[in-house]
Amino acid sequence: MNKSIDFRWVKNAASGSLHILLVQDGRLLAPDGFSAVAQQELNQWLKNAKFEGDVAACARPAGLSATYLLLGLGKAKDFHAARWLRGWTTVGRELAKDATVQRAVLAWPAKAEFPVAAPQLLGLAVEGLLAGSYLFETFKSKKKARRFGVDLVGAEVATAAARAAVRRAEITAATLREVRELANLPANEFGPQEVAAHAKRLAKAAGVSCRVWDQAALKKEKCGALLAVAQGSRRPGCLIRLAYAGTKRQKPLVVVGKAVTFDTGGISLKPPKNMEWMKYDKSGGMAALATVLLAARWKIARPVVAYIPAVENMPGGNAARPGDIVTARNGKTIEVLNTDAEGRLILADALDFAAAEKPAAIVDIATLTGAVIIALGYEATAVMGNDDRLILDLMLAGETTGERLWQLPLWNEYDQMLQGQFADIKNIGDGTAGTIAGGAFLRQFVPEGIPWAHLDIAGTAWHETATAAHAPGATLVPARLLAEWAANFRLDA
């Protein structure tokens, strides 16, 4: 298994190890067997240093009889899986940077009253540690990533449920690491055909079927919306279908992920500042790929299918123009008023394929609008759709995994802003409610009766700068959320 940390269970911590301890509400959460002398020493340090243990704050007290790394959890009343996960991601980065640490000790606090069971929290902690230790170094001549160990101590983390949670977390982290290596690749190395080739490779290794429609096949399928975006690039677009069969015969869940390997905006060219980050416009497709792989490696009961439309949006001589009218696979005509609103065009045809699966539900994922960052910043993904129960289930999965969602309305009144002057609909709204306009457009391509939700991940798909908790690069949000949702899907039960 591809991982940077070796986890093992031990009864007692080795002398000289770095101990990871938790601080909540400004007080130390001591593990079982922690000496009164060490506890008094640390409490005095907390008082002198005025370390309150804010969420994800880390401290390395100096001058004590043992070595410690203190992780702040904030206030107990504000506890949340997202904050817990961020804290352990921060610890992972701290440990990865310190070459003097060969093994650390995670000593579970005794009698800690968390609102979530210990196995689930331990799994999230392991995911966070592994995610925090990850660095994208494919093109670095000098590598900084390293391997180290973490010993798990305490009765609460030695149970069968806790051990299973760690194993699942390791599978999850290894899968995300594998896909993150692709998601971080630049556009010159990773175009639509490369997306398809790597998807085939990963699918075969995971026992997942894979089919690819090339441009000729897409023309036969009358995918005029997808092809309109692809036509400006010398690199042909494609549509990828990945299918995990599940362990039971049930209606599949379908995930549709936007994979624009580079988005210049087309003829409606984006401003040049920070355009280099548009290599992450493929993030929805990468999250969809990770979701299917997680479903297969977790061996969940429900079949899961992913459709990934992969294109490059370029302003070439054959590019689509503002004012062009294209016909989508479902027969709707679309007035292209802005070629930078391309994601919804490729998703339109992919959603029609998804509907043909007669699924239990469809969820699409896309870095669709900058407007969602204005609305929600970088802390949450916007969700909207045609089924409130589905949206609630997705939001609950996000609360469990720490990948939070926030619902936006999608009332029928919003459809009015998309009425086309010369075609059925246009691909942009009137300048208001930009994120909702994107969702309203996509709803036109989901038949009535199929539960559907749209996730706009423009604010959560990648980090542009290094922080205490994150390295720059792809996050693969919301793959963990969607895999958890798929594993526990009950909408048609």
C-alpha positions in Angstrom: 0.0 0.0 0.0 1.3 3.4 -1.0 1.6 5.4 2.2 4.0 7.6 4.1 3.2 6.6 7.6 3.5 3.2 9.3 0.8 2.7 11.9 1.1 0.1 14.6 -0.6 -0.7 17.9 1.6 -0.9 21.1 0.7 -1.2 24.8 3.3 1.3 25.9 5.1 4.1 24.2 8.8 3.7 23.5 11.0 6.1 25.6 12.2 9.1 23.7 9.2 9.1 21.3 7.3 12.3 20.4 3.9 12.2 22.2 0.9 13.7 20.4 -1.5 15.1 23.1 -4.8 16.9 22.7 -5.8 20.2 24.3 -9.5 21.1 24.4 -11.1 24.1 26.2 -7.6 25.1 27.2 -7.0 21.9 29.2 -4.9 18.9 28.5 -6.7 15.7 27.7 -4.4 13.2 29.3 -4.2 9.5 28.2 -4.4 6.5 30.5 -1.3 6.0 32.5 0.0 9.5 32.0 2.1 10.4 35.0 0.9 13.0 37.4 4.3 14.7 37.3 4.2 15.0 33.5 0.6 16.2 33.6 1.5 18.9 36.1 4.5 19.9 34.0 2.4 20.3 30.9 -0.4 22.1 32.6 2.2 24.6 33.9 3.6 25.1 30.4 0.0 25.6 29.0 -0.5 28.3 31.6 2.8 30.1 31.1 2.6 29.9 27.3 -1.1 30.9 27.3 -1.8 28.1 24.8 -5.5 27.8 24.7 -5.6 25.0 22.1 -7.4 26.8 19.2 -8.6 24.6 16.4 -5.7 22.9 14.6 -3.1 25.0 16.6 0.0 23.0 17.2 2.8 23.6 19.8 6.1 21.9 20.6 6.9 22.7 24.3 10.6 23.0 24.9 12.6 22.4 28.1 10.3 19.6 29.4 11.3 16.1 30.6 9.8 14.5 27.5 9.0 15.7 23.9 5.4 16.5 23.0 3.3 17.9 20.1 0.2 19.5 21.4 -2.9 19.7 19.1 -5.6 22.1 19.8 -9.2 21.0 19.3 -10.8 24.4 20.2 -13.9 24.4 22.4 -15.9 21.2 23.1 -19.2 22.9 22.1 -17.7 23.8 18.7 -16.4 20.3 17.9 -16.8 19.3 14.3 -15.4 16.5 12.1 -14.0 19.1 9.7 -12.0 20.8 12.5 -10.9 17.5 13.9 -9.6 16.5 10.4 -7.9 19.8 9.8 -6.1 19.4 13.1 -4.7 16.0 12.2 -3.7 17.2 8.7 -1.7 19.9 10.5 0.0 17.3 12.7 0.8 15.2 9.6 2.5 18.2 8.0 4.4 18.9 11.2 5.7 15.4 11.5 6.6 15.1 7.8 8.8 18.2 8.0 10.7 17.1 11.1 13.4 14.6 10.0 14.3 14.0 13.7 11.0 12.3 14.3 11.2 8.6 13.3 8.2 7.5 15.4 5.5 9.4 17.2 2.9 8.3 19.7 -0.8 8.9 19.4 -1.9 8.2 23.0 -5.7 8.4 23.0 -7.1 10.6 25.8 -8.7 8.7 28.7 -12.4 9.3 29.4 -12.6 11.9 26.6 -16.2 12.9 25.9 -16.3 13.4 22.1 -19.7 13.6 20.3 -18.4 11.0 17.8 -17.3 7.4 18.5 -13.6 6.7 19.0 -13.2 4.4 15.9 -14.7 7.0 13.6 -12.5 9.7 15.0 -9.4 7.5 14.8 -10.2 6.8 11.2 -10.4 10.6 10.5 -7.2 11.2 12.4 -5.3 8.6 10.3 -6.8 10.1 7.1 -5.6 13.5 8.2 -2.1 12.4 9.2 -1.7 10.7 5.8 -3.1 13.6 3.9 -0.9 16.1 5.7 2.2 14.1 5.0 1.6 14.2 1.2 3.6 16.4 -1.1 3.4 16.6 -4.9 7.0 16.2 -5.9 6.8 14.6 -9.3 8.8 17.4 -11.0 11.1 18.2 -8.1 14.7 17.2 -8.5 15.1 17.0 -4.7 12.4 15.2 -2.8 11.3 16.2 0.7 8.7 13.5 1.4 9.7 10.8 3.9 8.4 7.9 5.8 7.9 7.7 9.5 5.8 5.8 12.1 3.0 6.4 14.5 2.3 4.2 17.5 -1.3 3.9 18.6 -1.8 3.6 22.4 -4.9 3.2 24.5 -7.8 0.8 25.0 -10.2 2.9 22.8 -8.0 2.6 19.8 -7.2 -1.1 20.2 -10.7 -2.4 19.6 -11.6 -4.4 16.5 -13.8 -1.5 15.3 -10.8 1.0 15.7 -8.5 -1.4 13.8 -11.0 -1.7 11.0 -11.3 2.1 10.9 -7.6 2.5 10.5 -7.4 -0.1 7.7 -10.2 1.7 5.9 -8.5 5.1 6.4 -5.3 3.7 5.0 -7.1 2.4 1.9 -8.8 5.8 1.5 -5.6 7.8 1.9 -3.7 5.5 -0.5 -6.5 5.9 -3.1 -6.6 9.6 -2.8 -2.8 9.9 -3.0 -2.8 7.9 -6.2 -5.5 10.1 -7.8 -4.0 13.3 -6.3 -0.8 12.6 -8.2 -2.8 12.8 -11.4 -5.0 15.8 -10.3 -1.8 17.8 -9.7 -0.3 17.2 -13.1 0.1 20.3 -15.4 -1.9 20.5 -18.6 1.1 19.8 -20.9 1.5 16.4 -19.2 -2.2 15.6 -18.7 -4.7 16.2 -21.5 -8.0 14.5 -22.1 -6.4 11.4 -23.7 -4.1 11.0 -20.7 -7.1 11.3 -18.4 -8.6 8.3 -20.2 -5.4 6.3 -20.3 -4.8 6.7 -16.5 -8.5 6.0 -15.8 -8.2 2.7 -17.7 -5.1 1.8 -15.8 -6.5 2.5 -12.3 -9.8 0.9 -13.2 -8.2 -2.3 -14.2 -6.2 -2.5 -11.0 -9.3 -1.9 -8.9 -11.6 -4.3 -10.8 -13.6 -1.5 -12.3 -14.8 -1.5 -15.9 -13.9 1.4 -18.1 -15.2 2.5 -21.5 -14.1 5.6 -23.5 -16.0 7.4 -26.2 -13.6 9.3 -28.6 -14.7 12.2 -30.7 -15.9 10.1 -33.5 -18.1 8.1 -31.1 -19.3 11.3 -29.5 -20.4 12.6 -32.9 -22.4 9.4 -33.4 -24.0 10.0 -30.0 -24.9 13.6 -31.1 -23.0 15.2 -28.1 -23.0 18.6 -29.7 -22.5 20.5 -26.4 -19.4 18.5 -25.3 -17.9 18.6 -28.8 -18.4 22.4 -29.0 -16.1 22.9 -26.1 -13.5 20.4 -27.3 -13.3 21.7 -30.9 -11.0 24.6 -30.0 -8.1 22.4 -28.9 -5.7 20.2 -31.0 -6.1 17.6 -28.2 -9.4 15.7 -28.8 -11.9 15.4 -26.0 -13.5 12.2 -24.8 -16.1 10.8 -22.4 -15.0 8.2 -19.9 -17.4 5.7 -18.1 -16.2 3.9 -15.0 -18.4 1.3 -13.4 -18.0 -0.6 -10.1 -20.5 -3.5 -10.1 -21.1 -3.6 -6.3 -21.7 -6.6 -4.2 -25.5 -6.5 -4.6 -27.8 -6.1 -7.6 -29.3 -2.6 -7.1 -29.9 0.5 -9.1 -26.5 2.3 -9.5 -25.5 5.6 -8.2 -24.0 7.8 -10.9 -21.4 10.5 -10.3 -20.6 12.9 -13.1 -17.4 14.9 -12.9 -16.2 17.8 -15.0 -12.7 17.3 -16.3 -11.5 20.4 -18.2 -7.7 19.6 -18.2 -7.0 23.3 -18.9 -9.5 26.2 -19.1 -8.4 29.3 -20.9 -12.0 30.4 -21.2 -11.9 29.8 -24.9 -12.7 32.8 -27.1 -14.1 34.5 -24.0 -10.6 34.5 -22.7 -9.9 34.6 -18.9 -7.7 37.3 -17.5 -4.1 36.1 -17.5 -3.5 36.6 -13.8 -3.5 33.2 -12.0 -4.7 31.4 -15.1 -2.1 28.7 -14.3 -4.5 27.3 -11.6 -6.9 26.4 -14.4 -5.1 23.0 -14.6 -7.4 22.2 -11.7 -10.6 22.7 -13.7 -10.4 18.9 -14.0 -11.0 18.5 -10.3 -14.6 17.3 -10.6 -13.5 14.5 -12.9 -10.7 13.5 -10.6 -13.0 13.4 -7.6 -15.4 11.2 -9.6 -12.6 8.9 -10.5 -11.5 8.7 -6.8 -15.1 8.0 -5.7 -15.5 4.9 -7.9 -12.1 3.6 -6.8 -13.0 4.1 -3.2 -16.3 2.3 -3.7 -14.5 -0.6 -5.3 -11.7 -0.8 -2.6 -14.2 -0.5 0.2 -16.3 -3.2 -1.5 -19.6 -1.4 -0.9 -22.9 -3.0 -1.8 -24.2 -0.4 -4.2 -23.0 -0.2 -7.8 -21.4 3.1 -8.5 -20.9 4.5 -12.0 -18.9 7.6 -13.0 -19.0 9.7 -16.2 -16.1 12.0 -16.8 -16.3 14.3 -19.8 -12.6 15.3 -20.5 -11.8 18.2 -22.7 -9.4 21.2 -23.1 -11.0 24.6 -23.5 -8.8 26.5 -25.9 -9.2 29.6 -28.2 -8.1 27.9 -31.4 -9.1 28.7 -34.9 -11.9 26.1 -34.7 -13.1 27.2 -31.2 -16.8 27.8 -30.5 -17.7 31.4 -30.6 -20.1 33.5 -28.5 -23.4 33.4 -30.3 -23.0 29.8 -31.6 -26.0 27.5 -31.1 -25.3 23.8 -30.4 -27.6 20.8 -29.8 -27.1 18.7 -26.8 -27.5 14.9 -26.8 -31.0 15.2 -25.3 -32.1 17.4 -28.2 -32.1 20.8 -26.4 -30.5 23.7 -28.2 -28.1 25.9 -26.4 -27.1 29.5 -27.2 -23.4 29.8 -26.2 -23.1 33.4 -25.0 -19.9 32.9 -23.1 -17.4 30.2 -24.0 -16.0 30.4 -20.4 -19.2 28.8 -19.2 -18.0 25.6 -20.7 -18.3 23.2 -17.8 -22.0 23.1 -17.9 -21.9 22.3 -21.6 -19.8 19.1 -21.2 -21.8 18.1 -18.2 -25.1 18.5 -20.1 -24.2 15.6 -22.4 -22.7 13.5 -19.7 -25.8 13.9 -17.5 -27.9 12.5 -20.4 -25.7 9.4 -20.5 -26.0 9.2 -16.7 -29.8 9.3 -16.9 -29.8 6.4 -19.4 -28.4 4.2 -16.6 -31.8 4.5 -14.8 -29.9 5.2 -11.6 -31.1 5.6 -8.0 -29.6 9.1 -8.0 -27.2 11.3 -9.9 -24.6 13.7 -8.4 -22.5 15.9 -10.5 -19.3 17.6 -9.4 -17.7 20.6 -11.0 -15.5 23.6 -10.5 -18.4 25.5 -12.1 -18.5 29.1 -10.9 -16.3 31.7 -9.3 -19.5 33.0 -7.8 -19.6 30.2 -5.3 -16.3 31.5 -3.8 -18.0 34.9 -3.3 -20.9 33.2 -1.6 -19.1 30.5 0.6 -15.4 31.2 0.4 -13.1 28.2 0.7 -14.8 26.4 3.6 -17.8 24.7 2.0 -19.1 23.3 -1.2 -22.4 24.5 -2.6 -25.1 21.9 -3.1 -28.4 22.2 -4.9 -30.8 19.8 -6.7 -34.3 18.5 -7.2 -34.6 16.2 -4.2 -34.3 17.5 -0.6 -33.8 14.1 0.9 -30.9 13.4 -1.4 -29.4 16.8 -0.5 -29.8 16.1 3.2 -28.1 12.7 2.9 -25.2 14.3 1.1 -24.9 17.0 3.7 -25.0 14.4 6.5 -22.2 12.5 4.7 -20.3 15.7 4.6 -20.7 16.2 8.3 -19.3 12.7 8.9 -16.3 13.1 6.6 -15.5 16.8 7.3 -16.3 17.9 3.8 -19.0 20.3 4.5 -21.8 21.3 2.1 -24.2 24.3 2.1 -27.5 24.2 0.3 -28.5 26.9 -2.2 -32.1 27.2 -3.5 -33.0 25.9 -7.0 -36.5 27.2 -7.4 -38.2 27.1 -10.8 -38.2 30.9 -11.0 -34.4 30.7 -11.6 -35.1 29.0 -15.0 -36.3 32.3 -16.4 -32.8 33.8 -16.5 -31.8 31.0 -18.9 -34.4 31.4 -21.5 -32.7 31.7 -24.9 -33.5 34.3 -27.5 -32.6 32.2 -30.5 -32.4 28.7 -28.8 -34.1 26.7 -26.1 -31.7 27.9 -23.4 -28.5 30.0 -23.1 -25.4 28.9 -21.2 -25.3 31.9 -18.8 -27.8 33.8 -16.7 -28.4 37.5 -16.3 -25.4 38.1 -14.0 -27.2 37.5 -10.7 -27.1 34.2 -8.7 -24.3 32.8 -10.8 -23.9 29.6 -8.9 -27.6 28.9 -9.0 -27.8 29.7 -12.7 -25.2 27.0 -13.3 -27.3 24.5 -11.3 -30.5 25.6 -13.1 -28.8 25.0 -16.5 -27.8 21.5 -15.5 -31.2 20.6 -14.2 -32.5 20.9 -17.8 -30.6 17.7 -18.6 -31.9 15.5 -15.8 -35.2 13.8 -16.5 -38.0 14.2 -14.0 -38.2 11.4 -11.5 -34.4 10.9 -11.0 -33.0 12.4 -7.8 -30.2 14.7 -8.7 -27.8 17.0 -6.9 -25.1 19.4 -8.2 -22.0 20.2 -6.2 -20.0 23.3 -7.1 -16.5 22.8 -5.8 -14.8 25.9 -7.2 -13.8 27.0 -3.7 -12.8 23.7 -2.2 -11.1 21.8 -5.1 -7.5 23.0 -4.5 -5.2 25.1 -2.3 -3.1 27.7 -4.0 -0.7 28.3 -1.1 0.8 26.2 1.6 -0.8 26.6 5.1 -0.2 24.9 8.4 -2.9 22.3 7.4 -2.4 21.9 3.7 0.2 21.6 1.0 -0.7 23.5 -2.3 -2.6 21.4 -4.8 -5.7 19.2 -5.3 -7.9 18.3 -2.4 -10.1 15.8 -4.2 -13.1 17.2 -2.4 -15.8 15.6 -2.3 -14.6 12.1 -3.1 -14.6 10.9 0.6 -18.1 12.4 1.1 -19.5 10.7 -2.0 -18.0 7.3 -1.2 -19.5 7.6 2.3 -22.8 8.6 0.9 -22.8 5.7 -1.6 -21.8 3.2 1.1 -24.8 4.2 3.2 -27.3 5.1 0.4 -30.9 4.4 1.5 -33.1 6.7 -0.7 -34.7 3.8 -2.6 -34.7 1.3 0.3 
